[in-house]
Every structure is written in structure tokens, then in C-alpha cells.
């Protein structure tokens, strides 16, 4: 295999030392001549190889430092004699009229033309200088590598850039002036930007090239990023003039524009400045000009914009101006993530509208009932009118919920579309709804009535999705109700009526509602409600078993009455709805007709045989009965109807089986023979003898009220187009708003239940902690019970004292007050 001989590159031999000086001068003459041709754009005939060798030889002759100095001196002279002269000649007197762009607005067009001409000269001078120095650097590459690195000097290119800075930009425009070329450059760019802000069209590309120059020059030879002339010389002035401009613009817009226009203009300015930093100035400036905009245009004025009379947030909300609300939200979010002025305005408006809804509900409930169109001798219309105030109050309660739901829907839409589902805004909206909803002391009752109305008839004809949405809307309001235990009490009362009176349209919807409540407020909240459904299911099975038992017994008398029974657990059902007697009255058991009483005794024996030790308490006030009635009219015709009545009404009607035709029973006689509570008796007699469409009894004298001494006759002349006639109890089965007395009784029961809940919570906490300071105990009790109701601090203190008296707790220390648990 043939081997190639190694070759060795030898450095050029050094010539005689006597000629070093002459050779350097000769080399420099060639190089300086070449520099002039490069700068005068006449370098096409130059031999860069020859020039490189000249510089190379000079360095080899240890004359590199001299060559470096000669090049810098030549460049300095060129910049002073040629470039500076050309640049200063382009400075028109109109560019010197004022440093503030606003000072020369009247000569905008003239100054713009002069400014763009000046910037064009600056751009050309800078780009020529860069091009020439790139070519020069190529020639002096060896010198740069040896001299600048060994002697820690800046490269030829870097040094030449510094010369341009010092002898062009920092040079005075005239020998007798303190203003530099850089000052004129800065004021010219600022003026053109000022014009653009007022809608003029400027040469962005030209300004961008001048910005490139400022970004390529540094205050120091080390070329630190923070020392760019753009950052030290131009940007501070740009930000300061922008600060003044937007300060004035904000004041001007507030004086001349409405809130929507202000927001629109502010967003336009934001977009303009972002675009200006991208295409005209430098991306480095974007976060800084953003801060100027945020401080001077938005933060300084956003509160005033939000509260502008007739155009601010209040008007935007009232008129559903979602786009305008979105604009004001975006601006608010830019300057503060918590958006306090906006959240305060939204909260204020929600509470205002909510209080209007509350006031409207009270006004509607208290408004006098409309007078009947005509009066009749028998007073039938008067009887009907008696219920109007009750129905009016109930309708007002349901309308209150509908209005609150409509308001919630409105703000849900605003929150989603305008506030971009912002969690801070959601929290403020939730707080506001909770505030005005709980200002209405009857909100729990009204919400329960809303559910009651819809579950009785409001969901008829609705799809499953519509039913689910309806229930979910109600649950949404339940989240805002603080006293959930009070809502539970009302819901339990209304549910019991729906179940016992068979008024529910859909049991599936009822159970769906319980499931939603369980998910929202927990299992403890729905435990009693679920027990009520369980009782109804067990009662159905019990009724079936009893009927089989009757069939197997073969007793013919038992077949006369078909019995459906509901056995209720007394601790789970609201027993106060079973009777209308006051606490200071003794309620006597109703006297049933013998046909009914025998069935009652039969079932009671059947039940107690299965459940020894239990006690049944019969509640006739909540039952219903289907009875067949025969009416012998005076014309000889016989009419039969099937009447659906309350259990009390059945007891009353069956009394007339033993009364001869044409004879009567007085109110006192009926009261004595039935032992029906007087209040219930009056209501049932009103339904049977006063209501025009269900008058199966005749009353003497005829009036809307039932009074002692009134006589009642069986009305054989009763007529109805229907075979089956339902006779409801006046103010009986319908759920309605409580009157003041009922409200006081409910509050009393709730206070008793809350007291027991507080004591249970205190005992649980102390049993676990053994010893606890008073303030900590109060905090933990409030925390545990807050999901059900807002405990009163004084009530907690009283219950703690009661537990101490009953020796569940003891005082350990007085300072600070500390309690101990007694096992």
C-alpha cells in the first residue's frame, strides 16, 4: 500500500526588520484606501485576499495594535465628516419645534413628512455602517482574532458600533446646541406614534428599522442586554409620553363617552399597543406598555366606568347587554384578579333586584282580595271569596320562587357568557343571592311550596329532562338557604299531605327529588323523608295483607267497607298537621259510625296481633273516603253519585242516614255526635253546605260562615254533571302559607329542635376533646351546625349552661373560660 508523505505548512518567513515600518505604512495605505472604497460603495474591484494578507502581515510584524487604532481612528473620522454631516443636514427645523408630541399637533403633516425623511436617512446611514463594518471585519479577521483576544479589546465590529453611537447619535445637531441626533430621533419616533394614536397613517416599517438600530447599540462596550439604547434612551421616554397620553385619554373618555364606548375604546387601545410592540417597536416593551395602560386607562377609571349613571354595570345588567358586560369584565380582570369594583357592583345589583322581589312578594301577599263581581242571596260567592287571600299568599310565595329562579337564570347566563365562568364572580353572585334570599324570613317555606305545587301538578305533561331541570333549579335555590332545617320542616309537612292525600303526580319525581336533596345536603337531611316513603310502602303491603285476612275470615259484615290504611311512624311524620287544635286544648277521639268503627277495631286487632306492644292512634283528619250517595228529588227522580270526601265529611254525612227526610241536625248536635274538633267541623261543613258545586247539605240560615245554632239538612236536590264528585275541604288539603300564629308555632318547634341539635353537637365535641376553651367550643359548634342552620350564639351559651346544670359538662377554668366533659 502506497503511503502519502506528510506535508508541513510553514509560516511565511519574516523579512528584514529594517523594512518593518515601511511595510506597515504601505500596508495601512492600501487598507485605508480600501476602507474608503468600501464606505463609498466602490468595493467591486478590491481584492479581499490581498487586503487580508496586508492586515495579516501587519499583525505578524507585531503592529496589530497600531492597525487596530488606525482603523478605529479612520472610522471615527468618517462618521464625523460624512455620516454625522449627512444626518444633521436631514434635520428640518420643524422637527425642533417641541419635544412633546402634543406641542406640535397643528403642524402634524409637515412634521410627519420631515420626520420620515430624517428617519430614512438614519436608517440608510445605519445600514450602510453595518454593511461596511461587516466587509471590514472580513478583511481584519486575523487581527480581530489575535489582537482583540490577547489584549481584551472589543472586536472591530463592536468598536465601530460604539463609534456610531458616540459620533452620530450622541453628537450635537449643531456645535452650539445641546440637542443630540439621538434626541431628535427619539422625539421624531414619539411624534409619529402620537400621530398614529390619533388615527394618522405612518410608516411603521421605517420606524421599526430605526428601532433595530437602537436595539443593536449599547451604552457600554460589554453589550449588556439591559444597556441597549432602546431600553435606556427610547423606551423610558415612550412609556412616559404614553402614560400622559392615556391619563388624558381616560379623563376625556369619562367626560364624553358612556361605559360601553369607554370599554370598546380601551380594548382598541390595548390591541393597538400590542400590535405596535409587535410590528413597530419591540416585544420587550409590551409588558411595560401593558402596565401603563392598566394603570392610567383602566385601573384609574374602572370604578367610575362601572358606576356610570345610565350606562354602567347596573344598566348593562338590566338590559342584558352581555357583550358590554364581557368588555368591562375583561378590563377589570386585567388589573385585578379579584375585580373588587365589578364584583361589588354586581353584588349590589343582585341584592337590589332580590329585595325588590322580596318586597313585591310581601305586597302581593298583603294585597286585599278582589271583590266579587256580584253578590248572591245565598252567599255562595262570599264563601268562594273566603279562600282568595290564602290562595293569593300561596301564589305570591310560588311567584317569589319563580322570580328568584328567573333572576338566577339571568345571572347564570351573564356569568357564563360575559364573565367567562370566572370563579371569583361566581362566588360573589352566590353570596349576593344568599344574602337577599335569607333576608326573606319565609324563603324556606316559599321554596317548599314551590316544590309542592310542581310535584302536585306542575310536572304534568313534562318530559323527564324538563322535570329534572325543574327540580334542579329548586335545589339550586336550596343551596342558598341557610336555615335548611326549617326548609326540611316545611317540606316534610307538604310531602306528608301529598302522600296521604295522594296528590303527587309522580312518585318517581318525588323520589328523584329526595335523591337530589341527599346529594346536596347529605343523608341526615333526608333520613326522615325517606322514612316517610318507607312507611307508605309498608302500609301498602299491610293493606294487602289485611284484605287477604278479611277474605279468609269469611265475615260478611267486613266486606261492606273497603279499608286502605296508612300506618305512620309518629317520630318521622309532622304530627302537627294531623290536628288543628291548639296546644292548650284537649283533642278527643272522633266518634266513627258503627260500620266504620267495626272495621277500625278489626284492623287494630289484626295489626296488634302482628306487632305486640305498639300503639295505634287514629288520625281521622288526614283520611279520605269514597261513599255512594242517593238523592231522591222532589220530581220523583233518583240520582246517585260517588262522593270523594274527607274522613270527617264521611262521618258527618253518615249521620244523615238516621235522619228523616226534611229533618235537620244543628251544629251543636253534629259536634256532640262526632267529637270532630270545632275548627275542622266548620271547614268540612263549609265544603258540604256552602261551596256551590258540592252542596250535598243545605244550611239554614245560608251564609258563608258556619256558626253555632246553624241547621243542616240533607240536600236531595243536589245536582252534578259528574258521577264522581270530589269534595275538598275548605283550606284543608291544600298547602298554603302559614299565618302568624302557625308561624310562631313553627318557630317554637324549630327552636326546640335546634336546641337539641346544639346540645348534641356540644356533647359530641366535648366527648372527643375532653377539655376545651369556650371560644374553641363555640367555633366548632358553629362549624358543625352551619350546614343545617345558623345557630344563635346566645342559644349556644344557654345550652352550654343547661348541660352544666345537668352535669354533662363542668367549668374547669374561668380565665379563659374552659369546659370539661363529665362521663
C-alpha positions in Angstrom: 0.0 0.0 0.0 1.4 3.3 -1.0 1.9 5.8 1.8 1.5 9.6 1.3 4.3 11.7 2.6 3.2 14.1 5.4 3.4 17.7 4.4 4.1 20.6 6.7 2.7 24.1 6.3 5.4 26.6 7.2 4.7 30.2 8.2 5.9 32.9 5.9 9.5 33.8 6.5 9.9 37.1 8.2 11.6 39.7 6.1 14.3 42.0 7.2 13.4 44.1 10.3 14.7 47.2 8.8 11.7 47.4 6.4 9.0 46.8 9.1 8.0 50.4 9.4 7.9 51.0 5.7 6.0 47.8 5.2 3.3 48.7 7.8 2.8 52.2 6.4 2.5 50.6 2.9 0.0 48.1 4.2 -2.0 50.7 6.0 -2.1 52.9 2.9 -3.6 50.0 1.0 -6.1 49.2 3.8 -7.2 52.8 4.4 -7.7 53.2 0.6 -9.8 50.1 0.6 -11.8 51.3 3.6 -12.7 54.5 1.7 -13.8 52.5 -1.3 -15.9 50.2 0.9 -17.6 53.2 2.5 -18.2 54.9 -0.8 -19.7 51.7 -2.2 -16.9 51.2 -4.7 -15.5 47.9 -3.5 -16.2 45.8 -6.5 -12.6 46.0 -7.7 -11.0 45.2 -4.4 -9.1 42.0 -3.7 -10.1 40.9 -0.3 -7.4 38.2 -0.3 -4.8 40.9 -0.8 -6.3 43.1 1.9 -6.5 40.2 4.3 -2.8 39.5 3.7 -1.9 43.1 4.3 -3.6 43.0 7.6 -2.2 39.6 8.4 1.4 40.8 7.7 0.9 43.9 9.9 -0.1 41.6 12.8 2.9 39.4 12.2 5.1 42.4 12.4 3.6 43.0 15.9 1.9 46.1 14.6 -1.6 44.7 15.3 -2.4 47.3 18.0 -1.4 50.1 15.7 -3.5 48.7 12.9 -6.5 48.4 15.3 -6.0 52.0 16.4 -5.7 53.2 12.8 -8.9 51.5 11.8 -10.8 53.0 14.7 -9.4 56.4 14.0 -10.4 56.2 10.3 -14.0 55.1 11.2 -14.3 57.9 13.7 -13.2 60.4 11.2 -15.6 59.0 8.5 -18.5 59.1 10.9 -17.8 62.7 12.0 -17.1 64.1 8.5 -19.5 62.1 6.4 -22.3 60.4 8.3 -22.9 63.0 11.0 -22.9 65.7 8.4 -25.5 63.9 6.3 -27.7 63.1 9.2 -27.7 66.6 10.7 -28.4 68.0 7.3 -31.7 66.0 7.2 -32.9 67.5 10.4 -35.6 70.0 9.4 -36.3 73.0 11.7 -39.9 71.7 12.1 -38.5 68.7 13.9 -37.1 71.0 16.6 -40.3 72.8 17.5 -41.1 70.9 20.6 -40.1 67.8 22.4 -43.6 66.9 23.4 -45.6 65.4 20.5 -48.7 67.2 21.7 -47.0 70.6 21.3 -46.8 70.3 17.5 -50.2 68.8 16.7 -51.0 71.8 14.5 -48.1 71.0 12.1 -48.7 67.3 12.0 -48.4 66.7 8.3 -45.4 68.9 7.7 -43.5 67.4 10.7 -44.5 63.9 9.7 -43.0 64.3 6.2 -39.8 65.8 7.7 -39.7 63.2 10.3 -40.0 60.3 7.9 -37.3 61.8 5.7 -35.0 62.1 8.7 -35.7 58.5 9.8 -35.0 57.3 6.2 -31.5 59.0 6.3 -30.9 57.5 9.8 -31.9 54.0 8.5 -29.7 54.3 5.4 -26.7 55.6 7.5 -27.1 52.8 10.0 -27.5 50.0 7.4 -24.6 51.4 5.4 -22.4 51.4 8.5 -23.4 47.8 9.3 -22.7 46.7 5.8 -19.3 48.4 5.6 -18.3 47.1 9.0 -19.2 43.6 8.0 -16.9 43.8 5.0 -14.2 45.5 7.1 -14.4 42.8 9.7 -13.8 40.1 7.0 -10.6 41.9 5.9 -9.4 42.3 9.6 -10.5 38.8 10.7 -6.9 37.8 11.7 -6.3 41.0 13.6 -9.6 40.5 15.5 -8.7 37.0 16.4 -5.2 37.9 17.7 -5.2 41.5 18.9 -8.7 41.7 20.5 -8.5 38.4 22.3 -4.9 38.9 23.5 -5.4 42.5 24.6 -9.0 42.1 25.7 -10.3 44.8 23.3 -13.7 44.8 21.6 -13.8 43.5 18.1 -13.6 45.8 15.2 -17.3 45.5 14.6 -18.3 46.1 18.2 -15.9 49.1 18.5 -17.3 50.5 15.3 -20.9 50.3 16.6 -19.8 52.2 19.7 -18.3 54.8 17.4 -21.6 55.2 15.6 -23.3 55.7 19.0 -20.8 58.3 20.2 -20.1 60.2 17.0 -23.6 60.1 15.4 -26.3 59.5 17.9 -24.7 61.3 20.8 -23.3 64.1 18.7 -25.0 67.5 18.8 -27.0 68.6 15.9 -25.0 71.8 15.8 -21.9 72.9 17.6 -23.9 75.4 19.6 -26.7 73.1 20.6 -27.2 70.7 23.5 -29.7 68.6 21.5 -28.2 65.5 20.0 -29.1 63.5 16.9 -30.4 60.8 19.3 -32.8 63.3 20.9 -34.2 64.2 17.5 -34.5 60.6 16.6 -36.4 59.8 19.8 -38.8 62.8 19.6 -39.5 62.1 15.9 -40.4 58.5 16.6 -42.6 59.5 19.6 -44.3 62.2 17.5 -45.1 59.7 14.7 -46.5 57.2 17.3 -48.6 60.1 18.7 -50.0 60.8 15.3 -50.8 57.1 14.8 -52.7 57.1 18.1 -54.9 59.8 16.6 -55.7 57.9 13.5 -52.9 59.0 11.1 -51.1 56.5 8.9 -47.4 56.4 9.4 -44.5 54.3 8.0 -44.2 51.6 10.6 -41.6 49.7 8.7 -39.3 52.8 8.7 -39.7 53.2 12.5 -39.0 49.5 13.0 -35.7 49.8 11.2 -34.7 52.7 13.4 -35.7 50.6 16.5 -33.5 47.8 15.2 -30.6 50.3 15.3 -31.4 51.3 18.9 -31.6 47.6 19.8 -28.2 47.0 18.2 -26.4 49.7 20.1 -25.4 49.6 23.8 -24.4 52.1 26.4 -21.3 50.0 27.3 -18.8 48.2 25.2 -19.6 45.0 27.0 -23.0 45.0 25.2 -25.2 44.0 28.2 -28.8 43.4 27.3 -30.1 45.8 29.9 -27.9 48.6 28.4 -29.4 48.6 24.9 -30.0 52.2 23.7 -33.6 51.2 23.0 -34.1 50.4 26.7 -32.1 53.3 28.1 -32.7 56.1 25.7 -36.0 55.5 23.9 -38.3 53.2 25.9 -38.4 55.3 29.1 -39.5 58.4 27.1 -42.0 56.3 25.2 -43.5 55.0 28.4 -43.6 58.4 30.0 -45.4 60.0 27.0 -47.7 57.1 26.8 -48.5 57.5 30.5 -49.5 61.1 30.0 -51.5 60.3 26.8 -53.6 57.6 28.5 -54.1 59.6 31.6 -55.6 62.3 29.5 -57.5 59.9 27.3 -59.1 58.2 30.3 -60.3 61.6 31.6 -61.6 62.6 28.2 -63.5 59.4 27.6 -65.1 59.6 31.0 -66.3 63.1 30.2 -67.6 62.4 26.7 -68.4 58.7 26.3 -70.6 56.2 28.0 -69.4 53.0 29.7 -69.7 50.8 26.6 -67.8 53.3 24.4 -65.1 53.6 27.1 -64.6 49.8 27.3 -64.6 49.5 23.5 -62.1 52.2 23.1 -59.9 50.8 25.9 -59.9 47.4 24.2 -59.0 49.0 20.9 -56.1 50.8 22.6 -54.9 47.6 24.1 -54.9 45.9 20.7 -53.2 48.9 19.1 -50.4 48.9 21.7 -49.9 45.1 21.4 -49.7 45.4 17.6 -47.4 48.5 17.9 -44.9 46.5 20.0 -45.0 43.6 17.6 -44.7 45.5 14.3 -43.3 49.0 15.1 -41.3 48.9 18.3 -40.1 45.9 20.3 -41.7 43.0 22.0 -39.6 43.9 25.0 -41.9 46.9 25.6 -45.2 45.0 25.5 -45.4 44.1 29.3 -44.4 47.7 30.2 -46.9 49.5 28.0 -49.5 47.0 29.3 -48.8 48.2 32.8 -49.1 51.8 31.6 -52.5 51.0 30.0 -53.6 49.1 33.0 -52.7 51.9 35.5 -53.6 55.0 33.6 -56.5 54.0 31.4 -58.2 51.1 33.3 -57.3 50.9 37.0 -57.6 54.7 37.4 -61.1 54.8 35.9 -62.7 51.4 36.0 -64.6 52.1 39.2 -66.1 55.3 37.7 -66.9 53.4 34.4 -68.7 50.6 36.3 -70.8 53.1 38.3 -71.7 55.5 35.4 -75.3 56.5 35.7 -77.4 55.2 32.9 -74.7 53.3 31.1 -72.7 51.4 33.8 -72.9 47.9 35.0 -76.4 48.4 36.5 -77.8 49.4 33.1 -75.9 46.6 31.4 -77.4 44.0 33.7 -80.9 45.4 33.5 -80.8 45.3 29.7 -78.9 42.0 29.3 -76.0 43.7 27.4 -73.8 40.6 27.6 -71.1 41.9 25.2 -70.7 45.2 27.2 -70.5 43.2 30.4 -67.9 41.0 28.9 -65.8 44.0 27.9 -66.0 45.5 31.3 -65.1 42.1 32.9 -62.1 41.7 30.6 -60.8 45.2 31.6 -61.4 44.5 35.3 -59.7 41.2 35.2 -56.6 42.8 33.6 -55.9 45.0 36.5 -57.0 42.8 39.5 -57.8 39.1 39.5 -60.3 39.7 42.3 -62.1 42.5 40.4 -63.4 44.3 43.5 -65.3 47.2 41.8 -67.1 44.8 39.4 -67.9 42.2 42.0 -69.2 45.0 44.3 -71.4 46.4 41.5 -72.8 43.0 40.5 -73.5 42.1 44.1 -75.2 45.4 44.8 -77.5 45.0 41.8 -78.4 41.4 42.6 -79.3 42.3 46.2 -81.3 45.3 44.9 -83.3 43.2 42.5 -83.7 40.5 45.1 -85.1 43.0 47.6 -87.5 44.2 45.0 -88.6 40.6 44.5 -89.0 40.2 48.3 -91.0 43.4 48.6 -93.2 42.5 45.7 -94.0 39.1 47.2 -94.9 40.8 50.5 -97.0 43.4 48.8 -98.8 40.8 46.7 -99.5 38.6 49.7 -100.9 41.5 51.7 -103.0 43.0 48.9 -106.7 42.8 49.6 -108.6 40.1 47.7 -110.6 41.3 44.7 -114.3 41.9 45.4 -116.8 39.6 43.7 -118.4 40.8 40.6 -121.9 40.3 42.0 -123.4 39.2 45.3 -126.0 36.4 45.6 -128.6 35.9 48.2 -127.3 32.6 49.2 -123.8 33.9 49.8 -122.1 31.3 47.6 -119.7 33.8 46.1 -118.8 35.0 49.5 -117.8 31.5 50.5 -115.6 31.2 47.5 -114.1 34.6 48.2 -113.0 33.5 51.7 -110.2 31.4 50.2 -108.8 34.1 48.0 -106.4 35.7 50.5 -105.0 32.2 51.2 -104.6 31.3 47.6 -103.2 34.8 46.9 -100.5 34.3 49.5 -99.6 30.9 48.2 -99.5 32.2 44.6 -97.3 35.0 45.9 -94.9 32.5 47.5 -94.6 30.5 44.3 -94.2 33.6 42.2 -91.3 34.6 44.6 -89.5 31.4 43.8 -90.2 31.8 40.0 -88.8 35.3 40.1 -85.7 34.3 42.0 -85.2 31.4 39.6 -85.6 33.8 36.6 -83.0 36.1 38.2 -80.7 33.1 38.8 -81.1 32.1 35.1 -80.3 35.6 34.1 -77.1 35.8 36.1 -76.1 32.3 35.1 -76.1 33.4 31.5 -74.2 36.6 32.4 -71.7 34.5 34.4 -71.1 32.0 31.6 -71.1 34.4 28.6 -69.9 37.7 30.0 -67.8 36.7 33.0 -66.2 33.7 31.3 -67.3 31.3 34.1 -64.9 33.1 36.5 -64.9 31.6 39.9 -64.5 34.9 41.7 -67.6 36.2 40.0 -69.5 33.0 40.8 -68.6 33.4 44.4 -69.8 37.0 44.5 -73.0 36.1 42.7 -73.6 33.2 45.2 -73.0 35.5 48.2 -75.5 38.0 46.8 -78.2 35.5 46.2 -77.7 34.0 49.6 -77.9 37.5 51.2 -81.3 38.5 49.7 -82.8 35.1 49.8 -82.1 34.8 53.5 -83.4 38.3 54.1 -86.8 36.9 53.3 -87.7 35.1 56.5 -90.2 32.9 54.7 -87.8 31.7 51.9 -87.7 28.2 53.3 -91.5 28.0 53.3 -91.8 29.5 49.9 -89.3 27.1 48.3 -91.1 24.2 49.8 -94.4 25.4 48.5 -92.8 25.8 45.0 -91.8 22.1 45.1 -95.2 21.2 46.5 -97.1 22.9 43.7 -94.9 21.5 40.9 -94.9 17.9 42.3 -98.7 18.0 42.6 -99.5 19.3 39.1 -96.6 21.4 37.7 -94.9 18.4 36.1 -97.9 17.2 34.2 -97.0 16.8 30.5 -93.3 17.5 31.0 -90.5 15.2 29.8 -88.1 13.6 32.1 -85.4 16.1 31.2 -87.8 19.0 31.9 -88.8 17.5 35.3 -85.1 17.1 36.1 -84.3 20.7 35.2 -87.2 22.0 37.2 -86.1 20.1 40.3 -82.5 21.0 39.8 -83.5 24.7 39.7 -85.2 24.3 43.0 -82.2 22.6 44.5 -80.1 25.4 43.3 -82.0 27.8 45.5 -81.8 25.4 48.4 -78.1 25.8 48.3 -78.6 29.5 49.2 -81.0 28.9 52.1 -79.1 29.0 55.4 -81.8 27.5 57.6 -82.1 24.2 55.8 -83.7 22.6 58.9 -86.6 25.0 58.5 -86.9 24.0 54.9 -86.9 20.4 55.9 -89.8 21.0 58.4 -91.9 22.7 55.7 -91.0 20.1 53.0 -91.9 17.3 55.4 -95.2 18.9 56.1 -96.1 19.4 52.5 -94.8 16.0 51.4 -97.0 14.3 54.1 -100.1 16.0 52.6 -99.1 14.9 49.1 -98.5 11.3 50.2 -101.6 10.9 52.4 -104.0 12.8 50.1 -102.5 11.0 47.1 -101.8 14.4 45.4 -98.4 13.6 43.9 -98.4 13.4 40.1 -95.4 11.1 40.0 -93.8 9.1 42.8 -90.7 8.7 40.6 -90.3 12.5 40.7 -90.8 12.5 44.4 -88.0 10.0 44.9 -85.8 11.9 42.4 -86.3 15.0 44.5 -85.2 13.2 47.6 -82.1 11.9 45.9 -81.2 15.4 44.7 -81.6 16.7 48.2 -79.5 13.9 49.6 -76.7 14.8 47.2 -76.9 18.4 48.0 -77.2 18.5 51.8 -76.4 15.0 53.0 -78.1 11.8 54.2 -79.0 13.2 57.6 -81.2 15.8 56.0 -83.3 13.3 54.0 -83.4 10.5 56.6 -86.9 11.4 57.9 -88.2 12.0 54.3 -87.0 8.6 53.2 -88.7 7.0 56.3 -92.0 8.6 55.2 -91.7 6.8 51.9 -90.8 3.6 53.6 -94.0 3.9 55.8 -96.1 4.3 52.7 -94.6 1.2 51.1 -95.0 -0.8 54.2 -98.6 0.4 54.5 -99.4 -0.8 51.0 -98.2 -4.3 51.9 -100.1 -4.1 55.2 -103.3 -3.1 53.4 -102.9 -6.0 51.1 -102.3 -8.4 54.0 -105.3 -7.1 55.8 -107.6 -7.6 52.8 -106.5 -11.2 52.5 -107.1 -11.7 56.2 -110.7 -10.4 55.8 -111.3 -12.7 52.8 -110.0 -15.7 54.7 -112.1 -14.8 57.8 -115.4 -15.0 55.7 -117.1 -12.3 57.8 -119.8 -10.8 55.5 -120.1 -7.6 57.5 -116.5 -6.8 57.0 -117.0 -6.6 53.2 -119.2 -3.6 53.4 -116.3 -1.2 53.9 -113.1 -1.5 51.9 -110.2 -0.1 54.0 -106.9 1.3 52.8 -104.7 2.1 55.8 -101.5 4.2 56.3 -99.6 3.4 59.4 -97.2 6.2 60.1 -94.2 6.3 62.4 -95.0 9.2 64.7 -91.4 10.4 65.1 -90.9 10.7 61.4 -94.1 12.5 60.4 -95.1 16.0 61.2 -97.9 15.2 63.6 -98.9 18.9 63.9 -100.7 18.6 60.6 -103.0 15.9 61.9 -105.0 18.3 64.1 -105.9 21.9 64.2 -106.4 22.0 68.0 -104.2 24.4 70.0 -101.7 23.1 72.5 -104.0 24.1 75.3 -106.9 22.2 74.0 -107.7 18.5 74.7 -108.4 16.6 71.5 -111.0 13.9 71.8 -111.1 10.9 69.6 -113.5 11.2 66.7 -116.7 9.0 67.1 -116.9 6.9 64.0 -120.2 5.4 62.6 -120.6 1.8 63.8 -120.0 0.5 60.3 -116.6 2.2 60.3 -115.8 1.6 63.9 -116.1 -2.2 63.4 -113.6 -2.1 60.6 -111.3 0.1 62.6 -111.4 -2.4 65.5 -110.9 -5.3 63.1 -107.8 -3.7 61.6 -106.4 -2.7 65.0 -106.7 -6.3 66.3 -105.1 -7.6 63.1 -102.2 -5.1 63.4 -101.5 -5.5 67.1 -101.6 -9.3 66.8 -98.6 -8.9 64.4 -96.9 -6.0 66.4 -97.4 -6.6 70.0 -96.6 -3.7 72.3 -97.3 -1.0 69.7 -100.0 1.6 70.0 -102.2 2.9 67.2 -103.5 6.5 67.3 -106.1 7.1 64.7 -105.8 10.4 62.8 -109.1 10.9 61.0 -108.2 14.5 59.9 -105.9 13.2 57.2 -108.0 10.4 55.7 -110.4 10.3 52.7 -113.4 8.2 51.9 -115.4 7.2 48.8 -119.1 6.9 49.6 -122.1 6.3 47.4 -125.0 8.7 48.0 -128.6 8.5 46.7 -130.6 11.7 46.2 -134.4 11.5 46.0 -135.5 14.6 44.2 -138.9 16.3 44.6 -139.8 15.4 41.0 -139.6 11.7 41.8 -136.2 11.1 40.1 -133.4 9.3 41.9 -129.8 10.4 41.3 -126.8 8.5 42.6 -123.3 9.9 42.9 -120.0 8.6 44.3 -118.5 11.2 46.6 -114.9 11.5 47.4 -114.7 13.3 50.8 -112.5 13.7 53.8 -112.9 11.2 56.6 -114.6 13.9 58.8 -117.0 14.7 56.0 -117.8 11.0 55.7 -118.6 10.9 59.4 -120.8 13.9 59.1 -122.7 12.6 56.0 -123.3 9.2 57.6 -125.2 10.9 60.5 -127.9 11.8 58.0 -128.6 8.1 57.3 -130.6 8.2 60.6 -132.3 11.5 59.9 -135.7 11.6 58.4 -136.2 13.5 55.1 -136.8 17.1 55.8 -135.4 17.0 59.3 -132.1 18.7 60.3 -129.1 18.4 62.6 -127.8 21.5 64.4 -124.1 22.4 64.5 -124.0 21.5 68.2 -125.7 18.1 67.6 -123.1 17.2 64.9 -120.3 18.4 67.2 -121.6 16.3 70.1 -122.2 13.1 68.0 -118.9 13.2 66.1 -116.4 14.9 68.5 -114.8 16.4 65.4 -112.6 19.4 66.5 -114.7 22.5 66.1 -112.4 24.2 63.6 -112.3 21.1 61.4 -116.0 20.6 61.7 -116.7 24.2 60.5 -114.3 23.7 57.5 -116.0 20.4 56.5 -119.5 21.8 56.9 -118.5 24.7 54.7 -117.4 22.3 52.0 -120.6 20.2 52.2 -123.1 23.0 52.6 -121.7 26.3 51.3 -119.4 25.6 48.4 -121.8 26.0 45.4 -120.7 22.9 43.3 -120.5 20.5 46.2 -123.6 21.5 48.3 -124.8 18.0 49.3 -126.1 19.5 52.6 -128.4 22.5 52.9 -127.6 25.2 55.6 -130.1 27.4 57.4 -129.5 30.3 57.6 -127.4 30.4 54.4 -124.2 32.3 54.9 -120.5 31.9 54.1 -119.7 31.2 57.8 -120.7 28.2 59.9 -121.9 29.3 63.3 -123.4 27.6 66.4 -127.1 27.2 66.0 -127.0 26.7 62.3 -129.2 23.8 61.0 -128.1 21.4 58.3 -130.4 19.3 56.0 -129.6 16.6 53.5 -129.9 18.2 50.1 -131.9 15.8 47.9 -131.9 18.4 45.2 -128.1 18.2 44.7 -127.1 18.1 41.1 -123.8 17.5 39.3 -123.0 16.5 35.7 -120.4 14.1 37.0 -121.0 10.7 38.5 -117.9 11.0 40.7 -117.8 14.2 42.7 -114.7 15.3 44.7 -115.5 17.4 47.7 -112.4 19.1 49.0 -112.1 20.6 52.4 -112.1 24.4 52.6 -108.5 25.5 53.4 -107.8 21.9 54.2 -105.8 19.7 51.9 -104.1 22.5 50.0 -100.7 23.6 51.1 -100.6 27.3 51.9 -98.6 30.0 53.5 -98.7 29.8 57.3 -100.5 32.6 59.2 -98.8 34.4 62.0 -99.9 32.0 64.7 -98.8 29.0 62.7 -95.6 30.7 62.0 -94.9 31.3 65.7 -95.7 27.6 66.5 -93.3 26.5 63.7 -90.6 28.8 65.1 -91.1 27.5 68.6 -90.8 23.8 67.4 -87.7 24.8 65.4 -86.1 26.5 68.3 -86.7 23.4 70.4 -85.2 21.1 67.7 -82.2 23.4 67.3 -81.6 23.5 71.0 -81.5 19.7 71.0 -79.1 19.8 67.9 -76.8 22.3 69.7 -76.7 20.2 72.8 -75.9 17.0 70.8 -73.1 18.8 68.9 -71.6 20.2 72.2 -71.7 16.7 73.8 -70.1 15.1 70.7 -67.3 17.6 70.6 -66.6 17.5 74.4 -66.7 13.7 74.5 -64.0 13.7 71.9 -61.9 16.6 73.1 -62.5 16.2 76.9 -61.4 19.7 77.7 -62.0 22.8 75.5 -61.7 26.6 75.8 -65.1 28.4 75.4 -64.1 30.2 72.2 -62.9 27.0 70.5 -66.1 25.1 71.6 -68.3 27.9 70.1 -66.3 27.8 66.8 -66.6 24.0 66.4 -70.3 24.0 67.2 -71.0 26.8 64.7 -68.9 24.8 62.1 -70.7 21.5 62.7 -74.2 23.0 62.5 -73.7 25.6 59.7 -74.8 23.1 57.1 -78.3 22.9 58.6 -78.9 26.3 60.2 -77.1 29.4 61.5 -77.0 28.9 65.3 -77.7 31.8 67.5 -74.7 32.5 69.8 -76.8 33.2 72.8 -78.7 30.0 72.3 -75.5 28.1 72.3 -74.4 29.7 75.5 -77.8 28.9 77.1 -77.5 25.2 76.0 -74.0 25.0 77.4 -75.3 26.3 80.8 -78.1 23.8 80.6 -75.6 21.0 80.1 -73.5 22.2 83.0 -76.6 22.2 85.2 -77.4 18.7 84.1 -73.8 17.6 84.8 -72.8 16.8 81.3 -70.1 19.5 81.4 -68.2 21.3 84.1 -66.3 24.5 84.3 -62.5 23.8 84.6 -61.1 27.4 84.5 -62.6 30.8 84.4 -59.8 32.7 82.7 -60.0 31.8 79.9 -63.4 30.1 80.3 -62.8 26.3 79.8 -65.1 23.4 80.0 -64.5 19.7 80.8 -66.6 16.7 79.8 -68.2 14.6 82.5 -68.5 10.9 81.6 
